[in-house]
């Protein structure tokens, strides 16, 4: 069962459409009934397999009542800068005092990214014009079993380049340990990059 769509309640469909598309989210659909009583807009965050729907008569939820919606990024500070440029007015980057996940609202927020820059440990938040609440979480490597190794993917050329750089650094250490040049480095890189995303044991 693959999560496909999240419905977000908004009061002004055109305003919400403008906000989300300005963030760079792909506009997939904007379909309205001829009588004007029903409208569906679908947008998709860059690289996301799941989409967001809002519109007229698509949910009974009160506008702004969707909270704790999560987006995953590989570089929380770069994401902060991008959201700022696109007018989302994000919070500062923070980590949680408990160090596990994050508390509801703004409780236990500590300024700055996770001190160890551990995967899953750094966050920021922003809201849409209705107050629906989004959180970004920095994930650079997955815990074991979190992803199917057969479904490895990258959201952007920048993410792929970052994965290649990390694989290159790890492969350099591998060659230093073995004392020989590895002619099969493409295979090693591929195994390393898949293991990094899926949380499986990387090659050594």
C-alpha positions in Angstrom: 0.0 0.0 0.0 1.7 3.1 -1.3 0.8 6.5 0.1 -0.2 8.5 -2.9 -2.1 11.7 -1.8 -2.4 13.9 1.2 -5.4 16.3 1.3 -4.8 19.7 2.8 -7.7 22.0 3.7 -7.5 25.5 2.4 -9.9 28.5 2.4 -8.7 30.1 -0.9 -7.8 27.7 -3.6 -6.1 30.2 -5.9 -4.0 31.6 -3.0 -2.9 28.1 -2.0 -2.1 27.1 -5.6 0.0 30.2 -6.0 1.9 29.5 -2.7 2.7 25.9 -3.4 3.7 26.4 -7.0 5.9 29.3 -6.0 7.8 26.8 -3.8 8.6 24.9 -7.0 6.0 22.1 -6.5 4.8 20.6 -9.8 1.2 21.5 -10.8 -0.3 18.2 -11.8 -4.0 19.1 -12.1 -6.5 21.9 -11.7 -9.9 20.5 -12.5 -13.2 22.3 -11.7 -16.8 21.2 -12.2 -18.9 23.4 -14.5 -21.1 24.6 -11.7 -18.1 25.9 -9.7 -19.0 23.9 -6.6 -16.2 21.4 -6.9 -12.5 21.9 -7.7 -9.4 19.8 -7.3 -5.9 21.0 -7.5 -3.0 18.6 -7.2 0.7 19.6 -6.6 3.7 17.4 -5.9 6.9 18.4 -4.0 10.1 18.0 -6.0 11.2 14.4 -6.0 8.2 13.2 -3.9 6.3 10.0 -4.9 3.2 11.4 -3.0 1.2 14.4 -4.0 -0.9 17.1 -2.2 -4.5 17.8 -3.1 -6.6 20.8 -2.1 -9.6 22.5 -3.5 -13.3 23.2 -3.1 -15.5 20.5 -1.5 -12.7 18.0 -1.3 -12.5 17.8 2.6 -14.6 18.6 5.6 -11.5 19.6 7.6 -11.2 23.2 8.7 -8.7 25.2 6.7 -5.4 25.2 8.4 -6.1 22.2 10.5 -3.5 19.9 8.8 -0.4 19.9 11.1 2.8 17.9 11.3 3.1 17.2 7.5 6.6 16.0 6.9 8.9 16.5 4.0 12.4 14.9 3.9 15.5 16.7 2.6 19.1 15.9 2.4 20.4 19.3 3.3 18.3 21.2 5.8 20.2 24.5 5.6 20.0 24.6 1.7 16.2 23.8 2.0 15.9 26.7 4.5 17.5 29.1 2.0 15.3 27.9 -0.9 12.1 28.2 1.1 13.2 31.7 2.2 13.8 32.7 -1.4 10.4 31.4 -2.5 8.6 33.3 0.2 7.6 30.5 2.6 9.1 32.3 5.7 10.4 29.1 7.4 11.5 28.8 11.0 15.1 28.6 11.9 16.7 25.2 11.6 16.3 23.4 15.0 16.8 20.1 16.7 14.8 18.6 19.6 16.0 18.7 23.2 15.1 15.0 23.5 17.1 14.0 20.5 14.5 11.4 19.2 12.0 13.1 17.0 10.4 16.5 17.7 7.7 17.6 20.1 4.4 19.1 19.0 4.3 22.7 18.2 7.4 24.6 19.2 8.0 22.7 22.5 11.6 21.6 23.3 13.1 23.2 20.1 16.8 24.0 20.3 18.2 26.4 17.9 20.5 25.1 15.1 20.8 21.7 13.5 21.6 18.5 15.4 25.1 19.1 16.9 26.3 15.8 15.5 24.4 16.4 12.2 23.0 13.0 12.6 20.5 11.7 10.1 16.8 12.4 11.2 18.0 14.9 13.8 17.5 18.4 12.2 14.3 20.1 11.3 12.6 23.3 10.3 9.0 24.3 9.9 6.8 26.5 7.8 3.1 27.1 7.2 0.9 27.8 4.2 -1.3 30.9 4.0 -4.1 29.0 5.9 -1.7 27.8 8.7 -1.4 24.2 7.6 1.9 23.1 9.2 4.8 21.5 7.4 8.1 20.2 8.9 11.2 19.4 7.0 13.5 16.7 8.4 17.1 16.2 7.2 17.7 12.5 6.3 21.1 11.7 4.9 21.1 8.0 5.5 18.3 5.6 6.4 18.1 3.3 9.4 18.1 -0.4 8.4 15.0 -1.7 6.7 13.5 1.7 6.0 13.7 1.5 2.2 13.5 -1.3 -0.3 16.9 -1.5 -1.9 15.2 -2.1 -5.2 13.5 1.3 -5.1 16.5 3.6 -4.7 15.9 7.0 -6.2 17.2 10.5 -6.1 15.1 13.7 -6.0 17.5 15.8 -8.0 20.8 16.0 -9.7 22.2 17.8 -6.6 21.1 14.9 -4.4 22.7 12.4 -6.8 25.9 14.4 -6.9 26.0 14.5 -3.1 25.6 10.7 -3.0 28.4 10.2 -5.5 30.7 12.4 -3.5 30.0 10.4 -0.3 30.6 7.2 -2.2 33.8 8.5 -3.7 35.1 9.5 -0.2 34.2 6.0 1.2 35.7 4.3 -1.8 38.9 6.2 -1.3 39.1 4.8 2.2 38.3 1.3 0.8 41.2 1.5 -1.6 43.5 2.8 1.1 42.6 -0.2 3.3 43.1 -2.7 0.5 46.2 -1.0 -0.9 45.1 -1.6 -4.5 43.2 0.2 -7.2 39.6 -1.1 -7.6 38.7 -1.6 -11.3 35.2 -2.4 -10.3 34.6 0.9 -8.6 31.2 1.6 -10.4 29.8 -1.6 -8.8 31.2 -0.5 -5.4 29.7 3.0 -5.8 26.3 1.5 -6.7 26.3 -0.8 -3.7 27.3 2.0 -1.4 24.7 4.4 -2.7 21.9 1.8 -2.4 23.0 0.8 1.1 23.1 4.5 2.2 19.5 5.0 1.1 18.1 1.6 2.3 20.0 1.4 5.6 21.7 -1.9 4.7 25.3 -2.7 5.4 27.6 -0.8 3.0 30.5 -2.4 1.2 33.9 -2.2 2.9 
